[in-house]
């Protein structure tokens, strides 16, 4: 993991908020202080390998996902390097109807031309 890379902390925040958890909830489950967990989310300190494993298991994602090497988590087939908000949008694409997909394609075609 790159030192002070915001990806790790952003992913932790994203995952925690997806589950509607407080930092205290996660910290208690991991057996650490809320302050320590907050330092992870704010990229002030990096976790050791054991904590990376624990975080990976807690959130049911790969360590590669946590450290920003991919958007692949244990439930995905594709690997892309994008931020969590774009990942959520990308994940929802298949559930859109055909009409929505056609409108998105038109937007994409205009975007490509510029």
N, C-alpha and C positions, 0 to 999 in steps of 0.2 A: 504494500500500500504506500502511495506517495505521502510523504510527511505533509501534514496540514492540508491534504486534499479534502475539499468540502463534500465529496461524493459520499464518503462513509457516514458522516454525521447526517447528511440530508436523507440518506436511505433509512437510517435508524428512525429519524423523525417521521418520515413518510410511513414506515411500517407501523410505528406506534400509533400514529393518528388514524391509520386505516382500521385499527382494532379498537379505536376510541379508548386508549389507555393513557394514564398519567405516567410521568416519569417514575413516580413512587411505586406504581404497580409493577412496572418492568424491573426496577431495581430490586424490589422485594423478591420477585420470582427468581432473579439471578443471584441473590444473596450478596448484593453490594449496596452501597449507600446511594441515595438519590443524587447526591453531588457528583459521585463518581460516574454514574450513568449520564448525567448532564454534561460532564466533561467529554464523554464519547460523542454525544450528539453535537456538541459545539466544537469538535475537533481540537480540543485542548490537549488531550492525551490519546494515545493509541492503545487498544486492548492487546493483551498477550494472546498467544495462540489458543489457550484454553478458553478465554473469554470470547474469542471469535467463534469457537465451536459452540459455546453456550448460546451466544446470540443467534447463530445460524439455526440451531435447534429450536430455540424459543420462537423465532419468527418463521420457521419452516422455509428457509431460503438457503441458497448455497453461500459459502464464504466468498466465492467469486462475485456473486451479486452484491454482497455487503461492501466489498472493497472497490466496486466499480469496474470490474473486469468485464461484466456482462449484465444484461437485464434478465438473463436466464435464472429462473428460480426452479425449484423442484417440480413445478407444475407446467413448465413451458418447454416447447421444442426449439424455439428460435433464440438466437443470441444476437443482441444489438447493443451498441454503446450509446445509450440515451439516458436522460435524467428521469427520475421517478414519475413526474407529472406526464411527460410524453409517453412513458411506458403504460401508464393507466389508460391514456387515450388510445394508444395502439392496441392494447388488450381488448378494449371495447369495440373496436372496428368490426370484427366479425359478427357482432350481434346487431349491427345496423341493418336496416332493410335495404333492398336493392335500389330504391329511389334515392336514399341517403348516399349510398355508395356512388351512384352516378353523379350526384351533385358534387361530392368530394373529388371525383375524377375530373370534372370540369374545372374546379378550382385549381387542382394540381396542374392541369394542362395550361391554364393561364399563368400560373406561377413559373412553370418551366420556360415559358416563352420570354419572360422578363429577364 
